[in-house]
Amino acid sequence: MLQTAQRDSHESCASISAFPETAASVREGSPSRRPIQWTGLFQVFSVLQSAAERSRPSKRIEVRVLLVALASTLWLAGTAAQSQPISREQAAQSLSQADAQARREAAGRLGEVGTTADVPLLVETLRDPDADTRDQAEQALWRIWARSGDPETDRLYQAGIEQMNAGDLQQSIITFTRIVELKPDFAEGWNKRATLYFLVGDLRKSLADCDEVMKRNPYHFGALSGYALIYARLEYYDRALEYSRRALAVNPNMTGVRQNIELLERLLEERRARTI
């Protein structure tokens, strides 16, 4: 349910960038998007280079100018090809690569274009041996969860986040209530309202909204840790410990939850000692 205010602001308010089409999606025969014919360009380069060697000095300068211009064109074209973003399918496949940098970039790319179908794979990536890849996977999950697939719902979602960050909790509750009415299958709408109800002290409603989140998204480690916070506030430490462990089982990178588990274990031990 709860993230830190900084993470919540960062993840929820990030705009979704538009990316150019991948090379695989370029239509053949389209003059403006025809794939680069590398072989032909390098042949021209070779011919000009040979001509420069055979020409008299005055002409040699002109040919060399052409060579420099062509080399620049080749370099720019190569850079553009390398910077072309990978597709969603390619990103999912790249999560299993041996190269850690490739896995990091793949997880980040899924944050941009991934769908709920990619969630199980990203949850697995939360156990990646590379810490940066794990962090990218967690951020990608939050970004995917924040996309409803409906422009009006997304607009309301951003407005609700801004209201929350500004401290206007009651108005934000109204906004997220509108969201869950408009698109009840959008789990993150329920999750944000659960957070708001917790912040204003309405723990019963917060628990009810956590239930709605888990019905729609059983991987939601935020909602699981939210249950733990609510039960800890109610001093039901055994249940708080149960949900903290469940949250950590999904996302083992939650340092705060790990610390809460240690605290809850101490509190339960002290409670048992007092009853003896």
C-alpha positions as CSV (number, residue, x, y, z in Angstrom):
1,M,0.0,0.0,0.0
2,L,2.5,2.6,1.1
3,Q,5.6,3.8,-0.6
4,T,7.8,6.7,0.6
5,A,6.6,10.1,-0.5
6,Q,9.6,10.5,-2.6
7,R,9.2,7.2,-4.4
8,D,5.5,7.7,-4.8
9,S,6.0,11.1,-6.4
10,H,8.7,9.9,-8.6
11,E,6.9,6.8,-9.9
12,S,3.4,8.2,-10.2
13,C,4.2,11.6,-11.7
14,A,6.7,10.4,-14.3
15,S,5.4,11.0,-17.7
16,I,5.2,8.1,-20.2
17,S,7.5,8.9,-23.1
18,A,6.6,8.2,-26.7
19,F,9.3,6.1,-28.4
20,P,10.1,5.8,-32.1
21,E,9.2,2.6,-33.9
22,T,11.6,-0.3,-33.7
23,A,13.5,-1.4,-36.8
24,A,11.3,-4.5,-37.0
25,S,8.2,-2.3,-37.4
26,V,9.6,-0.1,-40.3
27,R,7.5,-0.8,-43.4
28,E,9.4,-1.8,-46.4
29,G,9.0,0.5,-49.3
30,S,8.4,3.6,-47.2
31,P,10.8,6.2,-48.6
32,S,11.1,8.1,-45.3
33,R,11.7,4.9,-43.2
34,R,13.6,2.6,-45.6
35,P,16.2,0.5,-43.7
36,I,19.8,1.7,-44.1
37,Q,21.7,-0.1,-46.9
38,W,25.0,-0.4,-45.1
39,T,26.8,-2.4,-47.9
40,G,26.1,0.2,-50.5
41,L,27.3,3.1,-48.3
42,F,30.6,1.3,-47.5
43,Q,31.1,0.6,-51.2
44,V,30.8,4.3,-52.0
45,F,33.2,5.0,-49.1
46,S,35.8,2.6,-50.6
47,V,35.4,4.0,-54.1
48,L,36.0,7.6,-52.9
49,Q,38.9,6.5,-50.8
50,S,40.6,4.9,-53.8
51,A,39.8,8.0,-55.9
52,A,41.5,10.2,-53.4
53,E,44.7,8.2,-53.6
54,R,44.7,8.4,-57.4
55,S,43.7,12.1,-57.8
56,R,46.0,15.1,-58.2
57,P,46.4,17.2,-55.0
58,S,43.7,19.8,-55.9
59,K,41.1,17.1,-56.5
60,R,42.3,15.0,-53.6
61,I,41.2,17.7,-51.2
62,E,37.6,17.7,-52.7
63,V,37.4,14.0,-52.4
64,R,38.6,14.0,-48.9
65,V,35.9,16.5,-47.9
66,L,33.4,14.1,-49.4
67,L,35.0,11.2,-47.4
68,V,34.6,13.2,-44.2
69,A,31.0,14.0,-44.9
70,L,30.2,10.4,-45.7
71,A,32.0,9.1,-42.6
72,S,29.9,11.5,-40.5
73,T,26.8,10.2,-42.2
74,L,27.7,6.6,-41.5
75,W,28.5,7.4,-37.9
76,L,25.2,9.3,-37.3
77,A,23.2,6.5,-39.0
78,G,25.0,3.9,-36.9
79,T,24.3,5.9,-33.7
80,A,20.6,6.2,-34.6
81,A,20.3,2.5,-35.2
82,Q,22.0,1.7,-31.9
83,S,19.7,4.1,-30.0
84,Q,16.6,2.6,-31.4
85,P,14.6,1.3,-28.4
86,I,14.0,-2.4,-28.1
87,S,10.4,-3.8,-28.2
88,R,8.5,-5.1,-25.3
89,E,9.1,-8.7,-26.4
90,Q,12.8,-8.1,-26.8
91,A,13.0,-6.5,-23.4
92,A,11.3,-9.5,-21.8
93,Q,13.8,-11.9,-23.5
94,S,16.7,-9.8,-22.4
95,L,16.0,-10.2,-18.8
96,S,17.5,-13.6,-19.0
97,Q,20.8,-12.4,-20.6
98,A,24.1,-13.0,-18.8
99,D,25.1,-9.3,-19.2
100,A,23.9,-7.3,-16.2
101,Q,23.7,-4.1,-18.1
102,A,21.4,-5.7,-20.7
103,R,19.1,-6.9,-17.9
104,R,19.0,-3.4,-16.3
105,E,18.1,-1.8,-19.6
106,A,15.5,-4.5,-20.3
107,A,13.8,-4.0,-16.9
108,G,13.8,-0.2,-17.5
109,R,12.3,-0.6,-20.9
110,L,9.5,-2.8,-19.5
111,G,8.8,0.1,-17.2
112,E,8.1,2.2,-20.3
113,V,6.2,-0.3,-22.4
114,G,5.4,-3.3,-20.3
115,T,1.9,-4.6,-19.4
116,T,0.5,-6.6,-16.6
117,A,1.5,-9.7,-18.6
118,D,5.1,-8.8,-17.8
119,V,4.5,-8.6,-14.0
120,P,5.4,-12.2,-13.1
121,L,8.7,-12.0,-15.0
122,L,9.6,-8.7,-13.3
123,V,8.7,-10.2,-9.9
124,E,11.2,-12.9,-10.6
125,T,13.7,-10.2,-11.5
126,L,13.4,-8.8,-8.0
127,R,15.8,-11.7,-7.1
128,D,18.3,-10.8,-9.8
129,P,22.0,-11.0,-8.5
130,D,22.5,-7.5,-9.7
131,A,21.2,-4.8,-7.3
132,D,20.6,-2.2,-10.0
133,T,18.6,-4.7,-12.1
134,R,16.5,-5.5,-9.0
135,D,15.9,-1.8,-8.5
136,Q,14.9,-1.3,-12.1
137,A,12.5,-4.2,-11.9
138,E,10.8,-2.7,-8.8
139,Q,10.4,0.7,-10.5
140,A,9.1,-1.0,-13.6
141,L,6.4,-2.8,-11.6
142,W,5.2,0.5,-10.0
143,R,5.1,2.1,-13.5
144,I,3.2,-0.7,-15.0
145,W,0.7,-0.7,-12.1
146,A,0.2,3.0,-12.4
147,R,-1.0,2.7,-16.0
148,S,-4.8,2.0,-16.2
149,G,-5.0,1.8,-20.0
150,D,-7.7,4.5,-20.0
151,P,-6.7,8.2,-20.7
152,E,-9.4,9.7,-18.5
153,T,-8.5,7.4,-15.6
154,D,-4.8,8.1,-16.1
155,R,-5.6,11.9,-16.0
156,L,-7.5,11.5,-12.8
157,Y,-4.7,9.3,-11.3
158,Q,-2.1,12.0,-11.9
159,A,-4.4,14.6,-10.4
160,G,-5.0,12.4,-7.4
161,I,-1.2,11.9,-6.9
162,E,-0.6,15.7,-7.1
163,Q,-3.3,16.3,-4.5
164,M,-1.8,13.6,-2.3
165,N,1.7,15.1,-2.6
166,A,0.3,18.6,-1.8
167,G,-1.2,17.2,1.4
168,D,-4.8,17.6,0.2
169,L,-5.8,14.1,1.4
170,Q,-9.5,14.5,1.5
171,Q,-9.7,15.8,-2.1
172,S,-7.3,13.1,-3.2
173,I,-9.7,10.5,-1.6
174,I,-12.5,12.0,-3.7
175,T,-10.4,11.7,-6.8
176,F,-9.4,8.1,-6.2
177,T,-13.0,7.2,-5.3
178,R,-13.9,8.5,-8.7
179,I,-11.2,6.4,-10.2
180,V,-12.3,3.1,-8.7
181,E,-15.9,3.9,-9.7
182,L,-14.8,4.7,-13.3
183,K,-12.4,1.7,-13.6
184,P,-12.9,-0.8,-10.8
185,D,-10.4,-3.3,-12.3
186,F,-7.6,-0.8,-11.9
187,A,-5.8,-2.2,-8.8
188,E,-3.6,0.9,-8.2
189,G,-6.6,3.1,-7.8
190,W,-7.7,1.0,-4.8
191,N,-4.1,0.9,-3.5
192,K,-3.7,4.7,-3.5
193,R,-7.1,5.1,-1.8
194,A,-6.0,2.5,0.8
195,T,-2.9,4.6,1.4
196,L,-5.0,7.8,1.9
197,Y,-7.4,6.1,4.3
198,F,-4.4,4.9,6.3
199,L,-3.0,8.5,6.4
200,V,-6.3,10.0,7.6
201,G,-6.6,7.2,10.2
202,D,-9.6,5.3,8.7
203,L,-8.0,1.9,9.2
204,R,-11.2,-0.2,8.5
205,K,-11.6,1.4,5.0
206,S,-7.9,1.1,4.4
207,L,-8.1,-2.7,5.1
208,A,-11.1,-3.0,2.8
209,D,-9.3,-1.3,0.0
210,C,-6.2,-3.5,0.5
211,D,-8.5,-6.5,0.0
212,E,-9.6,-5.0,-3.3
213,V,-6.0,-4.6,-4.4
214,M,-5.1,-8.2,-3.7
215,K,-8.1,-9.5,-5.6
216,R,-6.8,-7.8,-8.7
217,N,-3.1,-8.0,-8.2
218,P,-1.8,-10.8,-6.0
219,Y,1.8,-9.7,-6.5
220,H,1.2,-6.3,-4.9
221,F,3.9,-6.2,-2.2
222,G,2.9,-2.6,-1.4
223,A,-0.6,-3.7,-0.4
224,L,0.9,-6.6,1.6
225,S,3.1,-4.2,3.5
226,G,0.1,-1.9,3.9
227,Y,-1.8,-4.7,5.7
228,A,1.2,-5.0,8.0
229,L,1.2,-1.3,8.9
230,I,-2.5,-1.3,9.6
231,Y,-2.3,-4.4,11.9
232,A,0.8,-3.0,13.6
233,R,-1.2,0.3,14.3
234,L,-4.0,-1.9,15.7
235,E,-1.4,-3.8,17.8
236,Y,-2.2,-7.1,16.1
237,Y,1.5,-7.8,15.9
238,D,1.1,-11.5,14.9
239,R,-0.9,-10.5,11.8
240,A,1.4,-7.6,11.1
241,L,4.3,-10.1,11.1
242,E,2.5,-12.5,8.8
243,Y,1.8,-9.8,6.2
244,S,5.3,-8.4,6.5
245,R,6.8,-11.8,5.7
246,R,4.4,-12.2,2.8
247,A,5.5,-8.8,1.4
248,L,9.1,-9.8,1.7
249,A,8.5,-13.1,0.0
250,V,7.3,-11.2,-3.1
251,N,9.9,-8.5,-2.9
252,P,13.0,-9.3,-0.8
253,N,14.5,-5.9,-1.4
254,M,12.2,-4.0,1.0
255,T,14.7,-3.0,3.7
256,G,12.0,-1.2,5.8
257,V,9.8,-4.3,5.8
258,R,12.8,-6.4,6.9
259,Q,13.5,-4.0,9.8
260,N,9.8,-4.1,10.7
261,I,9.9,-7.9,10.9
262,E,12.7,-7.7,13.4
263,L,10.8,-5.1,15.5
264,L,7.6,-7.1,15.4
265,E,9.4,-10.3,16.4
266,R,10.8,-8.4,19.5
267,L,7.4,-7.0,20.4
268,L,5.8,-10.5,20.2
269,E,8.6,-11.9,22.3
270,E,8.1,-9.2,24.9
271,R,4.4,-9.8,24.9
272,R,4.9,-13.6,25.4
273,A,7.3,-12.9,28.3
274,R,4.8,-10.7,30.1
275,T,2.1,-13.4,29.9
276,I,4.4,-16.0,31.6
